[in-house]
Every structure is written in C-alpha cells, then in structure tokens.
Amino acid sequence: LSQPVHRHPGKHSSGPFVPSQRLQTMSACAIRACPGAVVLRRVAPGRRDSKAGHAVVKPFRAKRATLRRAVVAEEAADDEAEITLSESFDDDDLPFDLDEYKAVVKLLVTFLEPDWVNPWQTKTAQRSTGSGAVIRRDADGGGLILTAAHVIANSTYIQVQLANSPEKVPARVVSVLHEVDLALVAVDEGLDGVDPVPLPQGKAVRLPKLREKVYVLGFPVGGNDLSITEGVVSRVEVQSYSHSHARALAVTVDAAINSGNSGGPVLSQSTGGLVGVAFQGYAGSSVENQGHMVPAPVIDRFLRGIDDDDDAEEQPPPNLPSLGVHLQLLQSPSLRKYLKMKDTDTGVMVTHVEHGSSAEGSLIPGDVLLEVDGVKLANDGSAVFLGQRLAMVAILQARYVGDVVPIRLLREGVEMTINVTLKTLHQLVPRGQYDVRPPFVIVGGLLFQPLSLEYLQSWGGDLKDAPTHLVEQYYDGISGPDKKEVVVLSQVLSDEANIGFTFDSVGLDYVKTVNGAPVADMHRFVAAIKKSIKAGDEFIKLEVTRGNVPNIVVLETSKLKQADETIRDRYQIPLRHSSHFEDVHDSL
C-alpha cells in the first residue's frame, strides 16, 4: 500500500502495512497543571481494541509542553536534570562537551487552531514549547533550525532560545512537511558561537543498526536546561505518524521521549552526528521507555527537496508521492497459481486504482506488482530496502513527486515493465490538516463543509461517537470523477428559509446532487448553487443522504440572499463563506 489504508476495528488490513496493535494518538502537549499533580489529558485517542484481553498501545506526539504548567513542572524538571547524567550514563561517553553544547534550542510557539465545527471562527490562542537542532549558521548569526512539524503547526508566532540563555529571538517557518512531521525554521540572529549539528552526507545517510547507541537531546517538561537521555535502536520499520495519520519510515528507540522533547535531535554515540529527530512516544501501562524518531534518510529527502539558498520565504514542502492503489497480499499458493505466477515470482496484486492517482491509466486491477523502482517485492508486500526489510511504501517515499518510477508487473500471465509518474494522493476524506482554514459555505441557513478527520474528531478522537455513515466514508469511501470530496450538511441555523428542515431530520447528511447534478466536491457544489440563482430558478433541490436512503431539501431561491443576511446578524457569523469561494459565491 503506497498510502495508509484505514480500517474499522476488527477488519483485516494487509500484512505489514498495518501494525498488529492499533495505534492511538495522544498528545503530550496536554500535560496540564492541577493541584498536587501533573496529569495527562487525552486529545485524540484511537479505537479500543475489539478483542478482550489485548493491551491497547497509545502512541502520542511528544509535542509542545503547554506553558501553563511551567510553574508546577519547573522545579521537577530542574531536579530531574541534576540526576539525568549520573544515573543514565557516563558523561565521558558523549562525543561532545555537554556544557558547551548549544546546537539544541528551545522553541516557544504561539498557535491558533481552527474550529472545525464552527469553521468561521478559531479556537483560543495557546502557547507551547518544543525542541530543535541548529543545522546551519550564517556569518551574521542567523541560520536554520530543524524541528518537528507538530511543534510549529498552526503557529502564529515563534521564538527560539538557546540553552541556559535568557535571550529569545523571533523565528519563521521556511518549510514544513506534516506527513513525516518535519519542519525547517529560520532565524536572522542569535546563533553566534553555535556549532551546527553535523548532518550525514552521501553514503553516510543510512538507517541506524539495531542496538546502536543514540542520545536524545531536548527540553522536556518545558525546562530551560538541556536534557539528554540515552538509548539504543530497537526497531526500524514503517510506522504510523500520529501527527499526520500517515505511514512512513520511522525508528523506535528505548530512550524516553517526553513532552517538550519533540523536534530535538537524536545523535549517534559514535560520531555525534544527526541520526534522527524525536517526534512521538508511547503512553500506556504496557509500554515503557519507547520513543520514535524520524530517521536520517527521511530527513535527508526533506532537506534535499528544499531550496537551501532561499530561506527568506516559506517554501512548498517536498510532499510524499503515492502510487494510489489498493493491494492484496499473495501468500496463497492457489491465488498465485490462478494469477499464472512462476514459482520464482513474488509480489502483490492490485485490487483498486484510485481516481486521479499516479497509477490511473497505467495499472489495472489484477496486475501483480513484482518490482517497484528496481526493488523486488515479497508476497507480504515487503521489500529489502536501505538494508532493512520494509513495507513497499518506503521505496516510493524515497522519491519525489514528478519522478518516473519503473514497475515490473505480471498482467494476465504476461510480464512487462511500465513507467509511472509519481503524484501525491488526494484522499476522499482529508486528515492531518494544519496551517489551513476549513472551507465552508452557508446557504439558506444550512452550513455545508467537506468531511475531514478533524471534523469527525469533534465527537472524540476515537470516532466511536461520530455518525456512523460519515465514519464509513472516512474508512471505506472510494473517490471517483463524481466524488472527490464528501460535502456534509453540518449545521442547520434555524430561519424562515429552512422551516421544516431541522437538524434532526437532515443534519449531518452528505449531499449527493444539486438539481439532479452530482456533487463531486465543494467547488462544484457552490458552482451549482450559483448557476441556479443566476438562471432564476424558483427552487434549489438538494438530494442528501445518511447512507442508502435519500432525503430532499428544497430552498426557495428568491429568499436566500435576505435570509443569509438575517442569519449572519442573528447568529453573529462574520462571513457566510470561507475565502476559498470568494470568486464563485459572490452572487448570493
């Protein structure tokens, strides 16, 4: 699978592409101060394991530590810092002088998250902290800092502070790739005397070996003193990134990664060079001292995809490509025989090709993929890549959008090679959205917006209380020419224009047609409304559904403009549409 495929609890997902234990998201930034204790608040937990007796493992982003608990945590952090080195390891083992080490910095971030339920407004601004590593210092004292994407996600203002320094300097985001939780931040001053963290180059860019010793550096629990923990590499595989809900290459280490550590460098014990960036850890009684880092090959790809000579403005990220197919494993001898595979052939079978994907027009259902980019595939979908047996997605994610990749396949018993130009995958229900404002439009008091994971999580991160027909679209919805988004009637703002259409009767339905024309996405929906008004139609007829049973909503066109002005005043809504539709919605 070239992109994560999400399944219902209890449903089977193909082989190595989905871990045996369902991962649950928990944000470590949610440590709040309370009388006598510091507690964890679960932000986005995953689904409970459906089998009794199975432990549920909860990975969390070792994200930004909220500053509101700083008074409670500061003394504890100072005490912990005093014993960390003496209890964990010998200071002489470090490949650098800890007292003089300034390449790891603290990021202080103010961020503003959108409100996905009332999309015309935002939530209250919050402050948080994270860590980063200086990877370039300019002659004027400025430079570049590598950190985790979730540290600066939705940020409005960023400051950088050196260890044991009271000075803070403003910073700006240069590039961010949320899919693999990486970001690059620039400062214009404040890095004088700082030696950047050594980055691996060329053949030195590699995955760490199992049991290789590493050090995790950062500012956990919001402290001002640099903290360092020691660990070894325990696993290298494609894993779920809790920040983006994507699957990508990651490394597990047994060093503790706590709140505020996120974005901090993971350094090699032998060279002192960068081998990873800390980005998430586990929370759960059954798992201790487990953390994850973004490995050096993924970091190297991210940095090579950015114009290193231009850090003046934010740059587009080097997004991950995807093949855009659904695959079936071929571990059944009978199935391989049916597909006319030789005894020496191994691979996986295409069962569906996503609309608009890289594979559309090149691959068809029934094709057996034998090699991708020259790398032989096993019957369980894995391949030996970068010296490790990894899921096929790792091969594709080493490339860039626009690259041409050869695929050797078997089609009806005939072997052939097809070149595929890689694209990003447009998902029917987006997830992992940051630094954006939700699209929406209000028509006749009816609020319409595209379905997204962020909207579904308003019922709780595990989605168990979210509407089942919308959750079904998230897990199993298939996109097509007439279905690129799921347009949801998310609220009914009561008014004379929509009498009889209550939220109980039509709320949370998704729109199938406008005046009989299919609704592929929000832009086509708004265009259909505009067309009906300009044509002077007496009514606008919407076919909506919560599954297989449709309902009809009818609005009188002549009443819409006045009704929407009244509704704006009555419900104190500043805009009746988001900026995405300013050009197409001006007729209302």
Order of alpha helices (4+ residues) and beta strands (2+ residues): beta-beta-beta-beta-beta-alpha-beta-beta-beta-alpha-beta-beta-beta-beta-beta-beta-beta-beta-beta-alpha-beta-alpha-beta-beta-beta-beta-beta-alpha-beta-beta-beta-beta-alpha-alpha-beta-alpha-beta-beta-alpha-beta-beta-alpha
